[in-house]
């Protein structure tokens, strides 16, 4: 069961047994949940969507081993690209 869906958020707008953590990266919102029953999940949401229908998760899934390393690798590459922009 997804805790990231619009229906789940309507049923439990302020859940007491888990937190929805939001991380903004440009125009994407990463939502992370550590749910006591369903485990650790994430969702990617269009952060600057104009219409409510477009603010639902683009996709979601369970946190898997190695994702932290993959995201750090991406972060390092973004750092390199930012440095290249500053060097112009």
Number of C-alpha atoms within 10 A of each C-alpha: 7 17 22 22 16 16 12 13 14 9 11 11 11 11 12 7 9 13 13 19 12 15 13 14 9 9 11 15 19 19 19 22 21 18 15 9 9 12 10 14 19 22 22 21 22 17 18 13 13 9 8 8 9 13 17 18 19 11 11 18 13 15 16 9 8 8 10 11 10 11 11 11 12 12 12 12 12 12 12 12 12 11 11 10 9 8 7 5
